[in-house]
Amino acid sequence: MHPSQHIDLLPRTRFTDFDDLSWRIRGFGMDWCQLDRGPLVVELQQVGLPSVLLSRFHCNRKFSQRGAPPPGMRTFAILTSDSPPVAWGREDSRGGRMVVFPTDEDYRFVSRPGFAGDTISISEKALWEAAALTEHDPQVQLPEGQGFLDVDGRLSALLRKLLTTIHTEASSDPSPAAARDNEVLLASTLLSMFEGCSKRFVSRPTPLARRTALNRALDY
């Protein structure tokens, strides 16, 4: 990734072949299984900042998602207001919860048709540098493991607006200063969400749920 500016890593692209999608996406390993019938249509755009990878997506099919998040980064997702929630185990992202990806193992989620939103992958260094610049608590606890966060709705709206601006600007070759400012704003907004979150939901499926899912997959 270029050290100082936005890069339109993948302009908004429409995929109808999963192998093509998994080959062209940056950062993520994808081993997804489609759970419903019908033609696949996925729209994806990826933008790079100095220490951030942003992915904007929309998927029309139901998937059991499994894969690896970008290595060496913290990864989170915020869904659109009209997206169905993603789920794993006994929890899901309904109510505007932020999705937290694990850092040291594969992610696993189940998404339904219409799944849409933004994924933010950011280095811890960028988060701590933003904490120092913006006077956030340097001891703020970053979420660990896979799960969901109850976050402030106002901050979620600000984050979505900022992400839309960055994705729109990516094709216009914005200045290095703008890229750096946007990175700090993103990191600062995430830190505010972590500081103000009221509850953390760690998502781990029960043994019964795992067995049921496996039996359904084998039957299918």
HELIX and SHEET records of a PDB file:
HELIX    1   1 PHE A   18  ARG A   24  1                                   7    
HELIX    2   2 GLU A  124  THR A  134  1                                  11    
HELIX    3   3 GLY A  153  GLU A  169  1                                  17    
HELIX    4   4 ALA A  170  SER A  172  5                                   3    
HELIX    5   5 PRO A  176  GLY A  196  1                                  21    
HELIX    6   6 PRO A  207  ASP A  219  1                                  13    
SHEET    1   A 8 ILE A   7  PHE A  15  0                                        
SHEET    2   A 8 VAL A  42  LEU A  49 -1                                        
SHEET    3   A 8 VAL A  52  CYS A  59 -1                                        
SHEET    4   A 8 PHE A 115  ILE A 122 -1                                        
SHEET    5   A 8 ARG A  74  LEU A  79 -1                                        
SHEET    6   A 8 MET A  98  VAL A 100 -1                                        
SHEET    7   A 8 GLY A 147  ASP A 150 -1                                        
SHEET    8   A 8 LYS A 199  VAL A 202 -1                                        
SHEET    1   B 3 CYS A  33  GLN A  34  0                                        
SHEET    2   B 3 PHE A  63  GLY A  67 -1                                        
SHEET    3   B 3 TYR A 107  SER A 111 -1                                        
SHEET    1   C 2 ALA A  87  TRP A  88  0                                        
SHEET    2   C 2 GLU A  91  ASP A  92 -1                                        
END                                                                             
